[in-house]
Amino acid sequence: MAVPTEDSERAPLLAPSSSSTTTTIADESVSTASEDDFTEGSKISALRGIVLGACIAILIFLQTANFSMMTTIQSAIAVDLDAFQNASWFTSTYLIAGSSITPLAGRLCHLFSPRAYILVSCLIMAAGALIASLSPRLAVFLLGRAIHGVGGAAIFPVSLILIIELTNVKRRGLYIGCVNTCYTIGVACGAIITGALEPVTGWRGIFALQVPLSITMGIGIFLAIPSSIFSKHTNIINPGHLPNRLSQIDFLGVLLLITTTVLFLYGLSTPQITYSTIACSLITLLAFLFIESRPYLSTTQPILPLPILKSPAVLLTCLSTLSAMIARWSILFYTPVYALAVRDFSPAKAGLILLPTNGGFALGNLLLGYFHVKRAGSFYTSCLVVYLLFSLSLLVIGSITTREVEMGWYYLAAGVNGFTIGANMIYTLTHVLHRTPKESHFIVSSLLAMFRGLSASFGSAIGGGVFSRILTQALREGFEDRGFPLEGKEELIRRLLGSPALVGRLVGVEREVAVEGKKCSCSALLGPENLHGGSSTSLTRGMSS
C-alpha cells in the first residue's frame, strides 16, 4: 500500500496531464481521466435536451416540495389522522427513506443505466403518493411517505450524473447551479402552493396530483435520454441477467444503514430522549461498518465505498455538507412555524418567509456557476469564505427571531443565509469532483446526495424533537405561572405540538401562552444552529486544496 505524502495529499486527483494516469485513493487503484475528457460532454439533440431539462426540473420541484409543504399542511393532516404528537415524522419518514437508499443510486446507474433507474423511481414515487393520498390512518400514511421517499432518492444523484456526462467543464458549474436552483424553487414554492391548494383540494388531493405528474416525467426522461449515451457505463460491474446484476447490491448494508438511521433519529426526536434506542443504533452502526469493511461477508459492491470515503477530500466534504445542511434545513423547516405561530401569518403567507432565503440560494448558485465556476480545479479558499459567512448569518437569524423585529431585517438575514449556502453547494461539489477520478464520480455524487439527504432527516427529526420538548415545557410553565391546572390543558398542549395554525384560533390567555411558547421554541432552536455552521467551517479547513 502506498503511503501518501503531504504533497501527494494536496495534489489534485484529476491529473492535468494529456494522458490517462493511475491514482491511488485509500488503498484502491483507479484510473484517472485526463483533463481533456472533461472538456466536452456527450451530445444530444436540442429537442431531447429541452425535454430532459423540463422533466428533471419538474421532478426536482415535486421532490423538494415534499420537503417543505408539511410546514403549511401538517395541521390539516394531524387533525384528520389524529397525529399531533407524531407530526415531525410526516417529513422525517420521507427523508430518512430517501437518504438511506440514495447511496445505491450510483450502483444502480452502473447496473441499469440512469434512464431505466429514473423511470422505475418515478413509478415508485407515484405509488407512494397514491398510498399517502388514500391513507385511512397514520401508519398507512407514513408507509406511503416512505415509499415516496425511496422513489425520490434517484433524482439528485441522477441529475448530477447527467450533468457530468452531458456537459463540458465550462458550463458544468452553471448546470449544477440550475439543479440547485430548481431545488430551492421547490422548497420555496412548495410550502406556498400547497398552503394555497389545501383549502381547495384538501391535503389528500395534493398527494393525488403528484401521481400522474411523476409517471409522465419518468416516461419523458426515459425517452429523452438515448440508450447509447450510457452504454459505456452500464454492465461494467457484472454483465449478465437481472439476478446477476442484483447480486451486486449490498442489501444487508442497506438494511443496517436504514435501521441505524431510523433508530438514532427516533431516539432523538421523541418527547423524551430514549437512550436505549440510541444505544441500539450504535450497535447496528458498528455492525454496518464491520460488514462494509469486509465485502466478502455480504457483496462485492458495498453500499458505502469505504476506500473512497477514506480520501480526506471526500470524507470532510461529506461531513461539512452534513453539518451545514442540518442548520440550513432547520431554517427551512422552522421559520414558517415562527411566521405562523409568532407573527400570526396565514399558511400561504407563512410560506413566503422562505422566498428570501431560497432566492438567495438560487442567486448564489446561478451567479457563481456562471461567472466563477468555469474550470475543473480547486475552490478550497472559496469554500472557507462562504462557510464563515454562512455561520455569521445563522448567528444573526437566531438573535432576531422575536415578535418585535422588523420583518425586513429578517428577510435580509435570510437572503444572505441562502446566498452563502448556495455558493457553498456549488463550490464544494466542484471541488470534490476535482479531487476525485472521473470513474468514481457516480459514487461520489451519490455519497454527497446521501449526506445532503441525511442532513434534511437530521434537521427535521432532531430539530422536531428539540422543538417539541422545548415547546411542551414552555407551554406547561406558561399555564402554571398563570394559575391554570395542567390537567385541563394537556389536550391543548398535545394539539399545539402538531398544529402551528391552531395558535391563530386561540384567544385570551391561551393565545398569549401559545405565542410565547412558540417564540421561545423557535429562538432556542434557531439560535444554536450557528454551531453547525462553525463546525462545518472547521471540517472544511481539513479539505485538501
C-alpha positions as CSV (number, residue, x, y, z in Angstrom):
1,M,0.0,0.0,0.0
2,A,1.4,3.4,-1.0
3,V,1.9,5.8,1.9
4,P,0.6,9.3,0.9
5,T,2.9,12.2,1.5
6,E,1.8,15.8,2.3
7,D,2.5,16.9,-1.3
8,S,0.6,14.0,-2.8
9,E,-2.3,14.6,-0.4
10,R,-2.7,18.2,-1.6
11,A,-2.2,17.4,-5.3
12,P,-5.4,17.1,-7.4
13,L,-6.6,13.6,-8.1
14,L,-7.6,14.6,-11.6
15,A,-4.1,14.9,-13.0
16,P,-3.9,17.7,-15.7
17,S,-1.7,15.6,-18.0
18,S,-2.6,14.9,-21.5
19,S,-2.8,11.2,-21.0
20,S,-4.6,8.9,-18.6
21,T,-2.9,8.2,-15.3
22,T,-3.4,6.0,-12.3
23,T,-4.3,7.5,-8.9
24,T,-4.4,5.7,-5.6
25,I,-7.3,6.6,-3.3
26,A,-7.2,4.9,0.1
27,D,-5.9,1.5,-1.0
28,E,-7.8,1.4,-4.3
29,S,-6.0,2.0,-7.5
30,V,-8.3,3.6,-10.1
31,S,-7.7,5.1,-13.5
32,T,-7.9,8.8,-13.6
33,A,-9.3,10.6,-16.6
34,S,-7.3,13.2,-18.4
35,E,-8.3,16.8,-18.3
36,D,-9.3,16.6,-22.0
37,D,-12.0,14.1,-21.0
38,F,-13.8,17.0,-19.2
39,T,-13.9,19.5,-22.0
40,E,-16.8,18.0,-23.9
41,G,-19.8,16.1,-22.9
42,S,-21.8,13.6,-24.8
43,K,-24.1,15.1,-27.5
44,I,-27.9,15.0,-27.6
45,S,-30.2,17.0,-29.8
46,A,-31.7,20.3,-28.7
47,L,-35.2,18.8,-28.5
48,R,-34.1,16.0,-26.3
49,G,-32.2,18.5,-24.1
50,I,-35.3,20.7,-23.7
51,V,-37.5,17.7,-22.8
52,L,-34.9,16.3,-20.4
53,G,-34.3,19.6,-18.7
54,A,-38.0,20.3,-18.3
55,C,-38.8,16.8,-16.9
56,I,-35.8,16.9,-14.5
57,A,-36.9,20.4,-13.3
58,I,-40.5,19.3,-12.6
59,L,-39.3,16.1,-10.8
60,I,-36.9,18.2,-8.6
61,F,-39.8,20.5,-7.8
62,L,-42.0,17.6,-6.8
63,Q,-39.3,16.1,-4.6
64,T,-38.4,19.3,-2.8
65,A,-42.0,20.5,-2.4
66,N,-42.5,17.3,-0.3
67,F,-39.7,18.7,2.0
68,S,-41.4,22.0,2.8
69,M,-45.1,21.5,2.2
70,M,-45.6,19.9,5.6
71,T,-44.9,23.2,7.2
72,T,-48.2,24.5,5.8
73,I,-50.4,21.4,5.6
74,Q,-49.3,19.4,8.6
75,S,-52.0,20.9,10.7
76,A,-54.8,19.5,8.4
77,I,-53.1,16.1,8.3
78,A,-52.6,16.0,12.0
79,V,-56.3,16.8,12.6
80,D,-57.5,14.2,10.0
81,L,-55.3,11.4,11.3
82,D,-55.2,12.5,15.0
83,A,-51.4,12.5,14.9
84,F,-50.5,15.7,16.6
85,Q,-47.6,14.3,18.6
86,N,-46.2,12.5,15.5
87,A,-46.3,15.5,13.1
88,S,-42.5,15.7,12.8
89,W,-42.5,12.2,11.3
90,F,-44.6,13.4,8.3
91,T,-41.4,14.8,6.8
92,S,-38.8,12.7,8.6
93,T,-40.1,9.4,7.2
94,Y,-39.9,10.7,3.7
95,L,-36.4,12.0,4.2
96,I,-35.0,9.0,6.1
97,A,-36.2,6.6,3.5
98,G,-34.8,8.6,0.6
99,S,-31.4,9.3,2.2
100,S,-30.9,5.7,3.2
101,I,-31.5,4.5,-0.4
102,T,-29.5,7.3,-2.1
103,P,-26.1,5.6,-1.8
104,L,-27.5,2.8,-4.1
105,A,-28.1,5.3,-6.8
106,G,-24.6,5.2,-8.2
107,R,-24.6,1.4,-8.2
108,L,-28.0,1.1,-9.8
109,C,-27.0,3.6,-12.5
110,H,-23.9,1.5,-13.2
111,L,-26.0,-1.7,-13.4
112,F,-29.1,-0.5,-15.3
113,S,-28.3,3.0,-16.7
114,P,-29.7,6.3,-15.4
115,R,-32.7,6.3,-17.8
116,A,-34.0,2.9,-16.6
117,Y,-33.4,3.7,-12.9
118,I,-35.2,7.1,-13.1
119,L,-38.2,5.6,-14.8
120,V,-38.6,2.9,-12.1
121,S,-38.0,5.5,-9.4
122,C,-40.8,7.7,-10.8
123,L,-43.2,4.8,-10.7
124,I,-42.3,4.2,-7.1
125,M,-42.8,7.9,-6.3
126,A,-46.3,7.7,-7.9
127,A,-47.2,4.6,-5.8
128,G,-46.1,6.3,-2.6
129,A,-48.0,9.4,-3.3
130,L,-51.1,7.3,-4.1
131,I,-50.9,5.4,-0.9
132,A,-50.5,8.6,1.1
133,S,-53.5,10.2,-0.5
134,L,-55.7,7.2,0.3
135,S,-54.4,6.5,3.8
136,P,-57.1,6.0,6.5
137,R,-54.6,6.2,9.4
138,L,-51.2,7.4,10.4
139,A,-49.3,4.1,9.8
140,V,-50.5,3.8,6.2
141,F,-49.7,7.5,5.6
142,L,-46.2,7.0,6.9
143,L,-45.8,3.9,4.7
144,G,-46.8,6.0,1.7
145,R,-44.3,8.7,2.6
146,A,-41.5,6.2,3.0
147,I,-42.2,4.6,-0.5
148,H,-42.4,8.1,-1.9
149,G,-39.0,8.9,-0.4
150,V,-37.5,5.8,-1.8
151,G,-38.6,6.8,-5.3
152,G,-37.3,10.4,-4.9
153,A,-33.9,9.2,-3.9
154,A,-32.9,8.9,-7.5
155,I,-33.5,12.4,-8.6
156,F,-30.5,14.3,-7.2
157,P,-27.7,11.8,-8.0
158,V,-29.1,11.1,-11.5
159,S,-29.3,14.8,-12.1
160,L,-25.6,15.1,-11.2
161,I,-24.7,12.1,-13.3
162,L,-26.4,13.6,-16.3
163,I,-24.6,16.9,-15.8
164,I,-21.2,15.2,-15.5
165,E,-21.9,13.1,-18.6
166,L,-23.6,15.6,-20.9
167,T,-21.9,18.9,-20.3
168,N,-18.5,20.4,-20.8
169,V,-16.4,21.8,-17.9
170,K,-17.0,25.4,-18.8
171,R,-20.8,25.0,-18.4
172,R,-20.8,22.4,-15.7
173,G,-20.9,25.0,-12.9
174,L,-23.9,26.7,-14.5
175,Y,-25.9,23.5,-14.8
176,I,-25.1,22.4,-11.3
177,G,-26.3,25.9,-10.2
178,C,-29.5,25.3,-12.2
179,V,-30.2,22.0,-10.5
180,N,-29.7,23.6,-7.1
181,T,-31.9,26.5,-8.1
182,C,-34.7,24.0,-9.1
183,Y,-34.3,22.5,-5.6
184,T,-34.6,25.8,-3.8
185,I,-37.6,26.8,-6.0
186,G,-39.3,23.6,-5.0
187,V,-38.6,24.3,-1.3
188,A,-39.7,27.9,-1.5
189,C,-42.8,27.5,-3.6
190,G,-43.9,24.1,-2.3
191,A,-45.0,25.5,1.0
192,I,-46.7,28.5,-0.6
193,I,-48.5,26.4,-3.3
194,T,-49.7,23.7,-1.0
195,G,-50.8,26.2,1.6
196,A,-53.0,27.8,-1.1
197,L,-54.2,24.5,-2.5
198,E,-55.1,22.7,0.7
199,P,-58.3,24.7,1.4
200,V,-59.4,23.8,-2.2
201,T,-58.3,20.2,-2.8
202,G,-57.6,19.1,0.7
203,W,-54.3,17.5,1.7
204,R,-55.2,14.2,0.0
205,G,-55.7,16.0,-3.3
206,I,-52.2,17.5,-3.1
207,F,-50.7,14.0,-2.9
208,A,-53.1,12.6,-5.6
209,L,-51.9,15.3,-8.1
210,Q,-48.4,14.1,-7.8
211,V,-49.3,10.6,-9.2
212,P,-49.8,11.5,-12.9
213,L,-47.0,14.1,-12.8
214,S,-44.4,11.6,-11.5
215,I,-45.3,8.9,-14.1
216,T,-45.3,11.4,-17.0
217,M,-42.0,12.9,-16.1
218,G,-40.4,9.5,-15.7
219,I,-41.5,8.5,-19.2
220,G,-40.3,11.8,-20.6
221,I,-36.8,11.4,-19.2
222,F,-36.6,7.7,-20.3
223,L,-37.5,8.7,-23.9
224,A,-35.3,11.8,-23.9
225,I,-32.0,10.0,-23.0
226,P,-30.7,7.9,-25.9
227,S,-29.8,4.4,-24.7
228,S,-26.4,4.7,-26.4
229,I,-25.3,7.5,-24.1
230,F,-24.6,5.4,-21.0
231,S,-23.8,2.1,-22.7
232,K,-20.1,2.5,-21.7
233,H,-21.0,2.8,-18.0
234,T,-23.6,0.1,-17.7
235,N,-22.9,-3.6,-17.3
236,I,-19.2,-2.9,-16.4
237,I,-19.6,-4.4,-12.9
238,N,-21.3,-7.6,-13.7
239,P,-22.7,-8.1,-17.2
240,G,-25.5,-10.6,-17.5
241,H,-29.0,-11.2,-16.5
242,L,-31.0,-9.4,-13.8
243,P,-30.3,-11.8,-10.9
244,N,-26.6,-11.4,-11.6
245,R,-26.8,-7.6,-11.5
246,L,-29.0,-7.6,-8.4
247,S,-26.5,-9.8,-6.6
248,Q,-24.1,-6.9,-6.7
249,I,-26.4,-4.8,-4.5
250,D,-25.5,-4.6,-0.8
251,F,-29.0,-5.4,0.6
252,L,-27.5,-6.2,4.1
253,G,-25.8,-2.8,4.1
254,V,-29.0,-1.1,3.1
255,L,-30.9,-2.7,5.9
256,L,-28.3,-1.9,8.5
257,L,-28.0,1.7,7.3
258,I,-31.7,2.3,7.4
259,T,-32.0,0.6,10.8
260,T,-29.2,2.7,12.2
261,T,-30.7,6.0,10.8
262,V,-34.2,5.3,12.0
263,L,-33.2,4.2,15.5
264,F,-30.9,7.1,16.0
265,L,-33.3,9.7,14.8
266,Y,-36.3,8.2,16.6
267,G,-34.3,8.2,19.8
268,L,-33.6,11.9,19.5
269,S,-37.0,13.0,18.1
270,T,-39.3,11.6,20.8
271,P,-40.7,13.9,23.5
272,Q,-38.2,12.3,25.9
273,I,-34.9,11.2,24.5
274,T,-34.8,7.3,24.5
275,Y,-31.2,6.4,25.2
276,S,-31.8,2.7,24.8
277,T,-32.9,3.3,21.2
278,I,-29.8,5.4,20.5
279,A,-27.6,2.7,22.0
280,C,-29.2,0.1,19.7
281,S,-28.4,2.4,16.7
282,L,-24.8,2.5,17.7
283,I,-24.7,-1.3,17.8
284,T,-26.2,-1.5,14.3
285,L,-23.8,1.2,13.1
286,L,-20.8,-0.9,14.3
287,A,-22.3,-3.9,12.5
288,F,-22.8,-1.9,9.4
289,L,-19.1,-0.6,9.4
290,F,-17.9,-4.2,10.1
291,I,-19.9,-5.6,7.1
292,E,-18.9,-2.7,4.8
293,S,-15.2,-3.1,5.6
294,R,-15.4,-6.8,4.7
295,P,-17.3,-7.0,1.4
296,Y,-16.9,-10.8,1.2
297,L,-19.4,-11.1,4.0
298,S,-22.2,-9.5,2.0
299,T,-21.4,-8.4,-1.5
300,T,-18.6,-7.4,-3.8
301,Q,-20.1,-3.9,-4.1
302,P,-20.7,-2.4,-0.6
303,I,-23.3,0.4,-0.3
304,L,-20.7,2.8,1.1
305,P,-17.4,2.5,-0.6
306,L,-15.1,2.9,2.4
307,P,-11.9,3.2,0.4
308,I,-13.3,6.3,-1.4
309,L,-14.6,7.7,1.9
310,K,-11.0,7.4,3.3
311,S,-10.0,10.1,1.0
312,P,-9.8,13.3,3.2
313,A,-11.4,15.4,0.5
314,V,-14.4,13.2,0.1
315,L,-14.9,12.4,3.8
316,L,-14.6,16.0,5.0
317,T,-16.7,17.4,2.1
318,C,-19.5,14.9,3.1
319,L,-19.2,15.8,6.8
320,S,-19.1,19.5,6.3
321,T,-22.1,19.3,3.9
322,L,-24.0,17.3,6.6
323,S,-23.2,19.8,9.3
324,A,-24.0,22.9,7.2
325,M,-27.2,21.5,5.7
326,I,-28.6,20.4,9.2
327,A,-28.5,24.1,10.1
328,R,-30.0,25.0,6.7
329,W,-32.9,22.6,6.9
330,S,-33.7,23.8,10.4
331,I,-34.1,27.3,9.0
332,L,-36.3,26.0,6.2
333,F,-38.5,23.9,8.5
334,Y,-39.0,26.2,11.4
335,T,-39.0,29.8,10.1
336,P,-42.5,29.1,8.6
337,V,-43.5,27.8,12.1
338,Y,-42.2,31.1,13.5
339,A,-44.3,33.0,10.9
340,L,-47.4,31.0,11.6
341,A,-47.4,30.9,15.4
342,V,-45.4,34.0,16.5
343,R,-46.1,36.5,13.7
344,D,-49.7,35.2,13.1
345,F,-49.2,34.8,9.3
346,S,-51.7,32.8,7.2
347,P,-50.4,29.4,5.9
348,A,-49.8,30.8,2.4
349,K,-48.2,33.9,3.7
350,A,-46.0,31.9,6.1
351,G,-44.6,30.0,3.1
352,L,-43.5,33.4,1.7
353,I,-40.9,33.7,4.5
354,L,-38.9,31.1,2.6
355,L,-38.6,33.3,-0.5
356,P,-35.7,35.5,0.5
357,T,-33.5,32.6,1.7
358,N,-34.3,30.4,-1.3
359,G,-34.0,33.4,-3.6
360,G,-30.5,34.0,-2.2
361,F,-29.7,30.3,-2.6
362,A,-30.7,30.4,-6.3
363,L,-28.6,33.6,-6.9
364,G,-25.6,32.1,-5.2
365,N,-25.7,29.0,-7.4
366,L,-26.5,30.8,-10.7
367,L,-24.2,33.8,-10.4
368,L,-21.2,31.9,-9.2
369,G,-21.9,29.0,-11.5
370,Y,-22.0,31.3,-14.5
371,F,-19.2,33.8,-13.6
372,H,-16.8,31.9,-11.4
373,V,-17.0,28.1,-11.7
374,K,-15.7,27.6,-15.2
375,R,-12.9,25.2,-14.7
376,A,-12.2,21.8,-13.1
377,G,-10.0,22.9,-10.3
378,S,-9.7,23.7,-6.6
379,F,-12.1,26.0,-4.8
380,Y,-10.7,25.5,-1.3
381,T,-10.4,29.2,-0.3
382,S,-13.9,30.0,-1.7
383,C,-15.4,27.1,0.3
384,L,-13.8,28.5,3.5
385,V,-15.1,32.0,2.9
386,V,-18.7,31.1,2.2
387,Y,-18.8,28.7,5.2
388,L,-17.7,31.6,7.5
389,L,-20.3,33.9,6.1
390,F,-22.9,31.2,6.4
391,S,-22.1,30.8,10.1
392,L,-22.4,34.5,10.8
393,S,-25.8,34.7,9.1
394,L,-27.0,31.8,11.3
395,L,-25.9,33.8,14.4
396,V,-27.9,36.8,13.2
397,I,-31.1,34.9,12.4
398,G,-31.0,33.2,15.8
399,S,-30.7,36.5,17.6
400,I,-33.5,38.3,15.8
401,T,-36.2,35.5,15.9
402,T,-38.5,37.6,18.1
403,R,-42.0,39.0,17.8
404,E,-40.8,42.6,17.7
405,V,-38.1,42.5,15.0
406,E,-38.9,44.3,11.7
407,M,-39.5,41.7,9.1
408,G,-37.4,43.5,6.5
409,W,-34.3,42.8,8.6
410,Y,-35.3,39.2,9.0
411,Y,-35.8,38.8,5.2
412,L,-32.4,40.3,4.6
413,A,-30.6,38.0,7.0
414,A,-32.4,35.0,5.5
415,G,-31.4,36.1,2.0
416,V,-27.7,36.3,3.0
417,N,-28.0,32.9,4.6
418,G,-29.4,31.4,1.4
419,F,-26.8,33.1,-0.8
420,T,-23.9,31.8,1.2
421,I,-25.1,28.2,1.5
422,G,-26.0,28.2,-2.2
423,A,-22.4,29.3,-3.0
424,N,-21.2,26.6,-0.7
425,M,-23.1,23.8,-2.5
426,I,-21.6,24.6,-5.9
427,Y,-18.1,25.2,-4.6
428,T,-17.9,22.0,-2.6
429,L,-19.3,19.8,-5.3
430,T,-17.0,21.2,-8.0
431,H,-14.0,20.9,-5.6
432,V,-14.7,17.3,-4.6
433,L,-15.1,16.4,-8.3
434,H,-11.7,17.9,-9.0
435,R,-10.2,15.9,-6.1
436,T,-11.6,12.5,-7.3
437,P,-11.1,10.5,-10.5
438,K,-13.9,10.5,-13.1
439,E,-14.5,6.8,-12.7
440,S,-15.7,7.4,-9.1
441,H,-17.9,10.4,-9.9
442,F,-21.1,8.3,-10.0
443,I,-20.4,7.0,-6.5
444,V,-19.1,10.4,-5.1
445,S,-22.3,12.2,-6.4
446,S,-24.4,9.5,-4.6
447,L,-22.4,10.0,-1.4
448,L,-23.0,13.7,-1.5
449,A,-26.7,13.2,-2.2
450,M,-26.9,10.8,0.8
451,F,-25.3,13.2,3.2
452,R,-27.4,16.0,1.9
453,G,-30.5,13.9,2.4
454,L,-29.3,12.8,5.9
455,S,-28.9,16.4,6.8
456,A,-32.6,17.0,6.0
457,S,-33.6,14.0,8.0
458,F,-31.5,15.2,11.0
459,G,-32.8,18.7,10.7
460,S,-36.4,17.5,10.6
461,A,-36.3,14.7,13.2
462,I,-33.8,16.0,15.7
463,G,-35.0,19.6,15.3
464,G,-38.6,18.4,15.6
465,G,-37.7,16.6,18.9
466,V,-35.9,19.6,20.3
467,F,-38.7,21.9,19.2
468,S,-41.4,19.6,20.8
469,R,-39.5,19.3,24.1
470,I,-38.9,23.0,24.5
471,L,-42.5,23.9,23.4
472,T,-44.0,21.4,25.8
473,Q,-42.0,22.7,28.7
474,A,-42.7,26.4,27.8
475,L,-46.5,25.7,27.5
476,R,-46.7,23.9,30.8
477,E,-44.7,26.6,32.6
478,G,-46.8,29.3,30.9
479,F,-50.1,27.8,32.1
480,E,-48.7,27.1,35.6
481,D,-47.4,30.7,36.0
482,R,-50.9,32.0,35.2
483,G,-52.6,29.7,37.7
484,F,-54.1,27.2,35.3
485,P,-54.1,23.5,36.3
486,L,-52.2,21.3,33.7
487,E,-54.9,18.6,33.9
488,G,-57.2,20.8,31.9
489,K,-54.6,21.9,29.3
490,E,-52.8,18.7,28.4
491,E,-55.1,18.1,25.3
492,L,-54.5,21.7,24.1
493,I,-50.7,21.2,24.6
494,R,-50.9,18.0,22.6
495,R,-52.7,19.6,19.7
496,L,-50.3,22.6,19.7
497,L,-47.3,20.3,19.2
498,G,-48.5,19.3,15.8
499,S,-50.6,22.3,14.6
500,P,-48.9,25.7,14.4
501,A,-52.0,27.1,12.7
502,L,-54.1,26.4,15.9
503,V,-52.4,29.3,17.6
504,G,-54.3,31.8,15.4
505,R,-57.7,30.3,16.5
506,L,-57.0,30.8,20.2
507,V,-58.0,33.8,22.3
508,G,-57.1,35.3,25.6
509,V,-54.6,33.7,27.9
510,E,-54.4,30.5,25.8
511,R,-53.2,32.5,22.8
512,E,-50.8,34.5,24.9
513,V,-49.2,31.4,26.3
514,A,-49.1,29.6,22.9
515,V,-47.4,32.5,21.1
516,E,-44.8,32.9,23.9
517,G,-44.1,29.2,23.8
518,K,-43.7,29.1,20.1
519,K,-41.4,32.1,20.2
520,C,-39.2,30.5,22.8
521,S,-39.1,27.3,20.9
522,C,-38.1,28.9,17.6
523,S,-35.5,31.1,19.2
524,A,-34.0,28.2,21.1
525,L,-33.9,26.0,18.0
526,L,-32.6,28.5,15.5
527,G,-30.1,30.3,17.9
528,P,-27.7,27.4,18.4
529,E,-27.7,26.5,14.7
530,N,-24.7,28.7,14.1
531,L,-22.7,25.9,15.9
532,H,-23.4,23.6,12.9
533,G,-22.1,26.3,10.6
534,G,-19.0,26.8,12.8
535,S,-18.3,23.0,12.9
536,S,-18.8,22.8,9.1
537,T,-16.2,25.6,8.7
538,S,-13.7,23.6,10.8
539,L,-14.3,20.5,8.8
540,T,-13.8,22.4,5.6
541,R,-10.3,23.5,6.7
542,G,-9.3,19.9,6.5
543,M,-10.2,19.5,2.9
544,S,-7.1,19.3,0.7
545,S,-6.8,22.1,-1.9
